[in-house]
Amino acid sequence: MPQNVYMPKLGMSMVQGEIGKWLIKEGDKVNKGDEIVEIIENKATQTVEAMVSGTVEKILVQEGEVAAVGEPIAIISA
């Protein structure tokens, strides 16, 4: 079943974040806890981990693009 990966809220005042670098690509298999993306917010970069194991079906927000907190940024099929 597909699971969305959402833009996380990494700080109290964060309303959006930029995709710095995807550490995976479509078709890759990931395990829960694998680092999958670097998010840039207020000049700080933080790595986000996969919340489920599965296959990366689709990357919805590309590197350099901005997404609102809570917006889907990728889809992993578990």
Gaussian input, Z-matrix of N, CA and C with variables (Angstrom, degrees):
# hf/3-21g

backbone

0 1
 N
 C     1     B1
 C     2     B2     1     A1
 N     3     B3     2     A2     1     D1
 C     4     B4     3     A3     2     D2
 C     5     B5     4     A4     3     D3
 N     6     B6     5     A5     4     D4
 C     7     B7     6     A6     5     D5
 C     8     B8     7     A7     6     D6
 N     9     B9     8     A8     7     D7
 C    10    B10     9     A9     8     D8
 C    11    B11    10    A10     9     D9
 N    12    B12    11    A11    10    D10
 C    13    B13    12    A12    11    D11
 C    14    B14    13    A13    12    D12
 N    15    B15    14    A14    13    D13
 C    16    B16    15    A15    14    D14
 C    17    B17    16    A16    15    D15
 N    18    B18    17    A17    16    D16
 C    19    B19    18    A18    17    D17
 C    20    B20    19    A19    18    D18
 N    21    B21    20    A20    19    D19
 C    22    B22    21    A21    20    D20
 C    23    B23    22    A22    21    D21
 N    24    B24    23    A23    22    D22
 C    25    B25    24    A24    23    D23
 C    26    B26    25    A25    24    D24
 N    27    B27    26    A26    25    D25
 C    28    B28    27    A27    26    D26
 C    29    B29    28    A28    27    D27
 N    30    B30    29    A29    28    D28
 C    31    B31    30    A30    29    D29
 C    32    B32    31    A31    30    D30
 N    33    B33    32    A32    31    D31
 C    34    B34    33    A33    32    D32
 C    35    B35    34    A34    33    D33
 N    36    B36    35    A35    34    D34
 C    37    B37    36    A36    35    D35
 C    38    B38    37    A37    36    D36
 N    39    B39    38    A38    37    D37
 C    40    B40    39    A39    38    D38
 C    41    B41    40    A40    39    D39
 N    42    B42    41    A41    40    D40
 C    43    B43    42    A42    41    D41
 C    44    B44    43    A43    42    D42
 N    45    B45    44    A44    43    D43
 C    46    B46    45    A45    44    D44
 C    47    B47    46    A46    45    D45
 N    48    B48    47    A47    46    D46
 C    49    B49    48    A48    47    D47
 C    50    B50    49    A49    48    D48
 N    51    B51    50    A50    49    D49
 C    52    B52    51    A51    50    D50
 C    53    B53    52    A52    51    D51
 N    54    B54    53    A53    52    D52
 C    55    B55    54    A54    53    D53
 C    56    B56    55    A55    54    D54
 N    57    B57    56    A56    55    D55
 C    58    B58    57    A57    56    D56
 C    59    B59    58    A58    57    D57
 N    60    B60    59    A59    58    D58
 C    61    B61    60    A60    59    D59
 C    62    B62    61    A61    60    D60
 N    63    B63    62    A62    61    D61
 C    64    B64    63    A63    62    D62
 C    65    B65    64    A64    63    D63
 N    66    B66    65    A65    64    D64
 C    67    B67    66    A66    65    D65
 C    68    B68    67    A67    66    D66
 N    69    B69    68    A68    67    D67
 C    70    B70    69    A69    68    D68
 C    71    B71    70    A70    69    D69
 N    72    B72    71    A71    70    D70
 C    73    B73    72    A72    71    D71
 C    74    B74    73    A73    72    D72
 N    75    B75    74    A74    73    D73
 C    76    B76    75    A75    74    D74
 C    77    B77    76    A76    75    D75
 N    78    B78    77    A77    76    D76
 C    79    B79    78    A78    77    D77
 C    80    B80    79    A79    78    D78
 N    81    B81    80    A80    79    D79
 C    82    B82    81    A81    80    D80
 C    83    B83    82    A82    81    D81
 N    84    B84    83    A83    82    D82
 C    85    B85    84    A84    83    D83
 C    86    B86    85    A85    84    D84
 N    87    B87    86    A86    85    D85
 C    88    B88    87    A87    86    D86
 C    89    B89    88    A88    87    D87
 N    90    B90    89    A89    88    D88
 C    91    B91    90    A90    89    D89
 C    92    B92    91    A91    90    D90
 N    93    B93    92    A92    91    D91
 C    94    B94    93    A93    92    D92
 C    95    B95    94    A94    93    D93
 N    96    B96    95    A95    94    D94
 C    97    B97    96    A96    95    D95
 C    98    B98    97    A97    96    D96
 N    99    B99    98    A98    97    D97
 C   100   B100    99    A99    98    D98
 C   101   B101   100   A100    99    D99
 N   102   B102   101   A101   100   D100
 C   103   B103   102   A102   101   D101
 C   104   B104   103   A103   102   D102
 N   105   B105   104   A104   103   D103
 C   106   B106   105   A105   104   D104
 C   107   B107   106   A106   105   D105
 N   108   B108   107   A107   106   D106
 C   109   B109   108   A108   107   D107
 C   110   B110   109   A109   108   D108
 N   111   B111   110   A110   109   D109
 C   112   B112   111   A111   110   D110
 C   113   B113   112   A112   111   D111
 N   114   B114   113   A113   112   D112
 C   115   B115   114   A114   113   D113
 C   116   B116   115   A115   114   D114
 N   117   B117   116   A116   115   D115
 C   118   B118   117   A117   116   D116
 C   119   B119   118   A118   117   D117
 N   120   B120   119   A119   118   D118
 C   121   B121   120   A120   119   D119
 C   122   B122   121   A121   120   D120
 N   123   B123   122   A122   121   D121
 C   124   B124   123   A123   122   D122
 C   125   B125   124   A124   123   D123
 N   126   B126   125   A125   124   D124
 C   127   B127   126   A126   125   D125
 C   128   B128   127   A127   126   D126
 N   129   B129   128   A128   127   D127
 C   130   B130   129   A129   128   D128
 C   131   B131   130   A130   129   D129
 N   132   B132   131   A131   130   D130
 C   133   B133   132   A132   131   D131
 C   134   B134   133   A133   132   D132
 N   135   B135   134   A134   133   D133
 C   136   B136   135   A135   134   D134
 C   137   B137   136   A136   135   D135
 N   138   B138   137   A137   136   D136
 C   139   B139   138   A138   137   D137
 C   140   B140   139   A139   138   D138
 N   141   B141   140   A140   139   D139
 C   142   B142   141   A141   140   D140
 C   143   B143   142   A142   141   D141
 N   144   B144   143   A143   142   D142
 C   145   B145   144   A144   143   D143
 C   146   B146   145   A145   144   D144
 N   147   B147   146   A146   145   D145
 C   148   B148   147   A147   146   D146
 C   149   B149   148   A148   147   D147
 N   150   B150   149   A149   148   D148
 C   151   B151   150   A150   149   D149
 C   152   B152   151   A151   150   D150
 N   153   B153   152   A152   151   D151
 C   154   B154   153   A153   152   D152
 C   155   B155   154   A154   153   D153
 N   156   B156   155   A155   154   D154
 C   157   B157   156   A156   155   D155
 C   158   B158   157   A157   156   D156
 N   159   B159   158   A158   157   D157
 C   160   B160   159   A159   158   D158
 C   161   B161   160   A160   159   D159
 N   162   B162   161   A161   160   D160
 C   163   B163   162   A162   161   D161
 C   164   B164   163   A163   162   D162
 N   165   B165   164   A164   163   D163
 C   166   B166   165   A165   164   D164
 C   167   B167   166   A166   165   D165
 N   168   B168   167   A167   166   D166
 C   169   B169   168   A168   167   D167
 C   170   B170   169   A169   168   D168
 N   171   B171   170   A170   169   D169
 C   172   B172   171   A171   170   D170
 C   173   B173   172   A172   171   D171
 N   174   B174   173   A173   172   D172
 C   175   B175   174   A174   173   D173
 C   176   B176   175   A175   174   D174
 N   177   B177   176   A176   175   D175
 C   178   B178   177   A177   176   D176
 C   179   B179   178   A178   177   D177
 N   180   B180   179   A179   178   D178
 C   181   B181   180   A180   179   D179
 C   182   B182   181   A181   180   D180
 N   183   B183   182   A182   181   D181
 C   184   B184   183   A183   182   D182
 C   185   B185   184   A184   183   D183
 N   186   B186   185   A185   184   D184
 C   187   B187   186   A186   185   D185
 C   188   B188   187   A187   186   D186
 N   189   B189   188   A188   187   D187
 C   190   B190   189   A189   188   D188
 C   191   B191   190   A190   189   D189
 N   192   B192   191   A191   190   D190
 C   193   B193   192   A192   191   D191
 C   194   B194   193   A193   192   D192
 N   195   B195   194   A194   193   D193
 C   196   B196   195   A195   194   D194
 C   197   B197   196   A196   195   D195
 N   198   B198   197   A197   196   D196
 C   199   B199   198   A198   197   D197
 C   200   B200   199   A199   198   D198
 N   201   B201   200   A200   199   D199
 C   202   B202   201   A201   200   D200
 C   203   B203   202   A202   201   D201
 N   204   B204   203   A203   202   D202
 C   205   B205   204   A204   203   D203
 C   206   B206   205   A205   204   D204
 N   207   B207   206   A206   205   D205
 C   208   B208   207   A207   206   D206
 C   209   B209   208   A208   207   D207
 N   210   B210   209   A209   208   D208
 C   211   B211   210   A210   209   D209
 C   212   B212   211   A211   210   D210
 N   213   B213   212   A212   211   D211
 C   214   B214   213   A213   212   D212
 C   215   B215   214   A214   213   D213
 N   216   B216   215   A215   214   D214
 C   217   B217   216   A216   215   D215
 C   218   B218   217   A217   216   D216
 N   219   B219   218   A218   217   D217
 C   220   B220   219   A219   218   D218
 C   221   B221   220   A220   219   D219
 N   222   B222   221   A221   220   D220
 C   223   B223   222   A222   221   D221
 C   224   B224   223   A223   222   D222
 N   225   B225   224   A224   223   D223
 C   226   B226   225   A225   224   D224
 C   227   B227   226   A226   225   D225
 N   228   B228   227   A227   226   D226
 C   229   B229   228   A228   227   D227
 C   230   B230   229   A229   228   D228
 N   231   B231   230   A230   229   D229
 C   232   B232   231   A231   230   D230
 C   233   B233   232   A232   231   D231

   B1=1.4523
   B2=1.5314
   B3=1.3156
   B4=1.4728
   B5=1.5268
   B6=1.3301
   B7=1.4601
   B8=1.5243
   B9=1.3144
   B10=1.4598
   B11=1.5228
   B12=1.3305
   B13=1.4610
   B14=1.5211
   B15=1.3249
   B16=1.4572
   B17=1.5252
   B18=1.3362
   B19=1.4605
   B20=1.5259
   B21=1.3327
   B22=1.4634
   B23=1.5264
   B24=1.3187
   B25=1.4658
   B26=1.5205
   B27=1.3207
   B28=1.4580
   B29=1.5271
   B30=1.3173
   B31=1.4605
   B32=1.5126
   B33=1.3153
   B34=1.4645
   B35=1.5257
   B36=1.3293
   B37=1.4593
   B38=1.5294
   B39=1.3223
   B40=1.4704
   B41=1.5250
   B42=1.3395
   B43=1.4604
   B44=1.5297
   B45=1.3287
   B46=1.4620
   B47=1.5216
   B48=1.3208
   B49=1.4562
   B50=1.5084
   B51=1.3137
   B52=1.4624
   B53=1.5241
   B54=1.3182
   B55=1.4632
   B56=1.5278
   B57=1.3309
   B58=1.4570
   B59=1.5144
   B60=1.3446
   B61=1.4615
   B62=1.5225
   B63=1.3215
   B64=1.4611
   B65=1.5182
   B66=1.3103
   B67=1.4551
   B68=1.5267
   B69=1.3310
   B70=1.4660
   B71=1.5263
   B72=1.3364
   B73=1.4627
   B74=1.5216
   B75=1.3124
   B76=1.4575
   B77=1.5222
   B78=1.3215
   B79=1.4555
   B80=1.5253
   B81=1.3289
   B82=1.4686
   B83=1.5270
   B84=1.3253
   B85=1.4510
   B86=1.5260
   B87=1.3260
   B88=1.4660
   B89=1.5203
   B90=1.3099
   B91=1.4610
   B92=1.5159
   B93=1.3185
   B94=1.4637
   B95=1.5237
   B96=1.3193
   B97=1.4602
   B98=1.5203
   B99=1.3566
   B100=1.4681
   B101=1.5218
   B102=1.3238
   B103=1.4561
   B104=1.5244
   B105=1.3477
   B106=1.4618
   B107=1.5214
   B108=1.3351
   B109=1.4666
   B110=1.5263
   B111=1.3400
   B112=1.4594
   B113=1.5228
   B114=1.3302
   B115=1.4653
   B116=1.5309
   B117=1.3385
   B118=1.4628
   B119=1.5303
   B120=1.3395
   B121=1.4658
   B122=1.5190
   B123=1.3236
   B124=1.4718
   B125=1.5267
   B126=1.3032
   B127=1.4675
   B128=1.5278
   B129=1.3174
   B130=1.4643
   B131=1.5315
   B132=1.3213
   B133=1.4638
   B134=1.5209
   B135=1.3356
   B136=1.4560
   B137=1.5169
   B138=1.3144
   B139=1.4596
   B140=1.5202
   B141=1.3379
   B142=1.4588
   B143=1.5282
   B144=1.3271
   B145=1.4529
   B146=1.5247
   B147=1.3385
   B148=1.4655
   B149=1.5198
   B150=1.3075
   B151=1.4616
   B152=1.5311
   B153=1.3445
   B154=1.4654
   B155=1.5218
   B156=1.3149
   B157=1.4633
   B158=1.5152
   B159=1.3337
   B160=1.4571
   B161=1.5105
   B162=1.3243
   B163=1.4558
   B164=1.5181
   B165=1.3263
   B166=1.4620
   B167=1.5319
   B168=1.3196
   B169=1.4689
   B170=1.5260
   B171=1.3285
   B172=1.4634
   B173=1.5137
   B174=1.3272
   B175=1.4600
   B176=1.5253
   B177=1.3228
   B178=1.4618
   B179=1.5261
   B180=1.3341
   B181=1.4600
   B182=1.5211
   B183=1.3198
   B184=1.4634
   B185=1.5246
   B186=1.3315
   B187=1.4629
   B188=1.5243
   B189=1.3232
   B190=1.4580
   B191=1.5191
   B192=1.3181
   B193=1.4592
   B194=1.5283
   B195=1.3276
   B196=1.4671
   B197=1.5210
   B198=1.3338
   B199=1.4657
   B200=1.5222
   B201=1.3113
   B202=1.4641
   B203=1.5263
   B204=1.3164
   B205=1.4608
   B206=1.5352
   B207=1.3222
   B208=1.4544
   B209=1.5247
   B210=1.3322
   B211=1.4656
   B212=1.5285
   B213=1.3453
   B214=1.4680
   B215=1.5339
   B216=1.3486
   B217=1.4614
   B218=1.5361
   B219=1.3352
   B220=1.4668
   B221=1.5190
   B222=1.3451
   B223=1.4578
   B224=1.5236
   B225=1.3347
   B226=1.4628
   B227=1.5216
   B228=1.3387
   B229=1.4506
   B230=1.5215
   B231=1.2994
   B232=1.4675
   B233=1.5162
   A1=108.85
   A2=117.62
   A3=120.86
   A4=112.37
   A5=115.36
   A6=122.55
   A7=108.23
   A8=117.01
   A9=120.52
   A10=110.34
   A11=115.06
   A12=122.26
   A13=104.37
   A14=117.39
   A15=121.65
   A16=111.02
   A17=115.20
   A18=120.06
   A19=106.82
   A20=117.24
   A21=119.32
   A22=111.79
   A23=114.87
   A24=121.15
   A25=106.44
   A26=117.01
   A27=122.13
   A28=113.24
   A29=116.77
   A30=121.30
   A31=109.71
   A32=116.57
   A33=120.87
   A34=112.99
   A35=117.34
   A36=120.05
   A37=112.68
   A38=117.60
   A39=120.58
   A40=111.14
   A41=116.07
   A42=121.34
   A43=111.30
   A44=116.48
   A45=121.08
   A46=108.93
   A47=115.52
   A48=120.72
   A49=110.15
   A50=115.93
   A51=122.26
   A52=109.15
   A53=115.64
   A54=120.09
   A55=106.68
   A56=115.90
   A57=120.64
   A58=110.99
   A59=115.65
   A60=120.32
   A61=109.38
   A62=115.81
   A63=120.64
   A64=107.56
   A65=117.35
   A66=122.82
   A67=110.94
   A68=115.84
   A69=123.77
   A70=107.61
   A71=116.70
   A72=120.87
   A73=108.74
   A74=116.62
   A75=120.65
   A76=109.15
   A77=116.12
   A78=122.33
   A79=113.63
   A80=117.44
   A81=120.80
   A82=110.27
   A83=115.01
   A84=120.93
   A85=107.47
   A86=116.26
   A87=121.39
   A88=109.59
   A89=114.84
   A90=121.76
   A91=108.75
   A92=115.54
   A93=120.58
   A94=108.06
   A95=116.72
   A96=121.59
   A97=114.09
   A98=117.89
   A99=120.03
   A100=110.00
   A101=117.15
   A102=120.79
   A103=107.77
   A104=116.42
   A105=119.32
   A106=114.56
   A107=117.85
   A108=119.22
   A109=110.28
   A110=114.83
   A111=121.43
   A112=107.95
   A113=115.68
   A114=122.60
   A115=108.01
   A116=115.85
   A117=121.34
   A118=107.95
   A119=114.63
   A120=120.42
   A121=107.30
   A122=116.33
   A123=121.55
   A124=112.18
   A125=116.37
   A126=123.75
   A127=113.69
   A128=117.80
   A129=121.54
   A130=108.21
   A131=116.00
   A132=121.26
   A133=108.84
   A134=115.45
   A135=120.86
   A136=109.34
   A137=115.92
   A138=121.65
   A139=109.26
   A140=115.77
   A141=122.25
   A142=108.41
   A143=115.81
   A144=122.09
   A145=111.29
   A146=115.61
   A147=121.57
   A148=109.22
   A149=116.99
   A150=122.11
   A151=111.58
   A152=116.67
   A153=122.47
   A154=109.13
   A155=116.22
   A156=121.68
   A157=108.42
   A158=116.37
   A159=119.95
   A160=111.20
   A161=115.78
   A162=123.46
   A163=109.74
   A164=116.31
   A165=120.93
   A166=107.54
   A167=115.68
   A168=121.28
   A169=112.08
   A170=116.27
   A171=119.78
   A172=109.95
   A173=115.90
   A174=122.01
   A175=106.19
   A176=116.65
   A177=121.84
   A178=113.36
   A179=117.54
   A180=122.06
   A181=107.13
   A182=116.46
   A183=121.75
   A184=111.96
   A185=115.56
   A186=121.18
   A187=109.90
   A188=115.75
   A189=121.58
   A190=113.84
   A191=117.50
   A192=120.78
   A193=110.46
   A194=115.37
   A195=122.72
   A196=108.82
   A197=115.67
   A198=121.35
   A199=108.39
   A200=115.19
   A201=121.47
   A202=109.77
   A203=116.75
   A204=121.49
   A205=107.89
   A206=116.87
   A207=121.73
   A208=114.63
   A209=117.10
   A210=120.78
   A211=109.58
   A212=118.35
   A213=119.89
   A214=110.49
   A215=115.97
   A216=119.86
   A217=111.45
   A218=117.00
   A219=121.09
   A220=108.68
   A221=115.40
   A222=121.36
   A223=108.10
   A224=115.69
   A225=122.20
   A226=107.44
   A227=117.58
   A228=119.87
   A229=108.51
   A230=115.58
   A231=121.06
   A232=110.83
   D1=130.89
   D2=-178.81
   D3=-66.17
   D4=139.46
   D5=177.20
   D6=-124.20
   D7=130.47
   D8=176.09
   D9=-76.15
   D10=144.63
   D11=168.69
   D12=-101.86
   D13=124.13
   D14=-175.13
   D15=-105.32
   D16=150.75
   D17=173.04
   D18=-62.60
   D19=118.95
   D20=-178.10
   D21=-79.84
   D22=160.74
   D23=173.50
   D24=-95.19
   D25=104.46
   D26=-173.05
   D27=-93.46
   D28=-9.79
   D29=178.56
   D30=-148.55
   D31=159.26
   D32=-176.77
   D33=-58.00
   D34=-36.59
   D35=-176.04
   D36=-99.25
   D37=3.76
   D38=-176.76
   D39=-69.00
   D40=127.61
   D41=175.78
   D42=-117.55
   D43=-18.51
   D44=177.10
   D45=-155.74
   D46=162.00
   D47=178.60
   D48=-144.10
   D49=157.71
   D50=179.57
   D51=-103.79
   D52=138.82
   D53=173.92
   D54=-75.86
   D55=113.09
   D56=179.22
   D57=-80.68
   D58=-53.00
   D59=-178.16
   D60=-158.38
   D61=130.79
   D62=171.19
   D63=-81.28
   D64=131.83
   D65=178.93
   D66=-96.16
   D67=0.26
   D68=178.53
   D69=-132.87
   D70=171.72
   D71=174.07
   D72=-136.50
   D73=165.48
   D74=179.79
   D75=-57.93
   D76=135.87
   D77=-179.04
   D78=95.71
   D79=-14.90
   D80=179.05
   D81=-70.54
   D82=147.38
   D83=171.92
   D84=-92.92
   D85=136.35
   D86=179.01
   D87=-128.36
   D88=154.23
   D89=175.07
   D90=-110.89
   D91=150.02
   D92=175.83
   D93=-52.73
   D94=129.05
   D95=-179.95
   D96=97.39
   D97=-12.88
   D98=175.82
   D99=-66.52
   D100=139.96
   D101=174.43
   D102=-73.04
   D103=128.09
   D104=-175.08
   D105=-119.68
   D106=-24.80
   D107=-175.66
   D108=-155.07
   D109=147.08
   D110=173.40
   D111=-103.03
   D112=126.96
   D113=-179.08
   D114=-109.05
   D115=133.75
   D116=177.57
   D117=-107.51
   D118=128.25
   D119=178.84
   D120=-148.44
   D121=122.99
   D122=-178.45
   D123=54.29
   D124=44.96
   D125=177.16
   D126=67.01
   D127=6.25
   D128=175.74
   D129=-106.82
   D130=142.83
   D131=179.16
   D132=-112.92
   D133=130.34
   D134=176.80
   D135=-129.47
   D136=145.37
   D137=179.18
   D138=-93.13
   D139=140.11
   D140=179.24
   D141=-111.77
   D142=139.65
   D143=-179.05
   D144=-99.86
   D145=154.20
   D146=174.25
   D147=-67.61
   D148=136.82
   D149=179.17
   D150=-90.85
   D151=-14.06
   D152=179.05
   D153=-138.78
   D154=159.60
   D155=172.17
   D156=-92.79
   D157=145.83
   D158=178.34
   D159=161.85
   D160=-157.34
   D161=-179.12
   D162=-111.35
   D163=135.08
   D164=177.83
   D165=-72.11
   D166=111.23
   D167=-178.35
   D168=-84.12
   D169=-44.69
   D170=-173.53
   D171=-154.50
   D172=135.50
   D173=169.96
   D174=-98.14
   D175=118.53
   D176=-173.36
   D177=-91.39
   D178=-27.87
   D179=-179.00
   D180=-123.17
   D181=122.70
   D182=-174.54
   D183=-85.29
   D184=163.68
   D185=177.72
   D186=-55.44
   D187=135.90
   D188=-179.22
   D189=88.91
   D190=-12.82
   D191=178.47
   D192=-89.47
   D193=157.31
   D194=-177.21
   D195=-109.32
   D196=142.48
   D197=176.34
   D198=-134.07
   D199=147.84
   D200=177.01
   D201=-73.64
   D202=151.51
   D203=174.75
   D204=-56.19
   D205=132.55
   D206=179.61
   D207=89.78
   D208=-9.06
   D209=179.40
   D210=-79.11
   D211=139.05
   D212=176.81
   D213=-64.22
   D214=134.76
   D215=179.27
   D216=-117.81
   D217=-15.41
   D218=177.94
   D219=-162.10
   D220=167.76
   D221=177.49
   D222=-129.55
   D223=129.77
   D224=175.79
   D225=-118.22
   D226=127.94
   D227=175.94
   D228=-92.47
   D229=123.38
   D230=-176.16
   D231=-87.44

